[in-house]
Amino acid sequence: MKFLSIIPCHRRPDRTIHIKGKPMPLCARCTAIYSAYLFLPFFYFVPQTWFVLYLSIIFQLPMFIDGLTQKLGMRESNNVLRVITGGLSGIGQCLFIWYVARVIIQVFK
């Protein structure tokens, strides 16, 4: 639990997933983002194309739109939507990390 305390997250109880009445240590969105990082090794098999780079950016948009519309007071998000947008963002981050890592490896070969 001490390790999780260094991860930046607001940890608001109303935005946290509760399991058997106990809150998770991170908010729903952060939990989904960090859980999606577990898929990073599987992207080794994805071919390196510009499409992957574009997809990694596009996967950030749902979370950005959800967060922005909530911040502007246009609506209130819910934990299901936060998990979905956080998961997409985490997968997009994995694709981006994988793409950049492959570019760096090719440069230094």
Beta strands, then each sheet from edge to edge (+ up, - down):
strand 1: 16-19
strand 2: 22-27
sheet 1: 1+ 2-
end
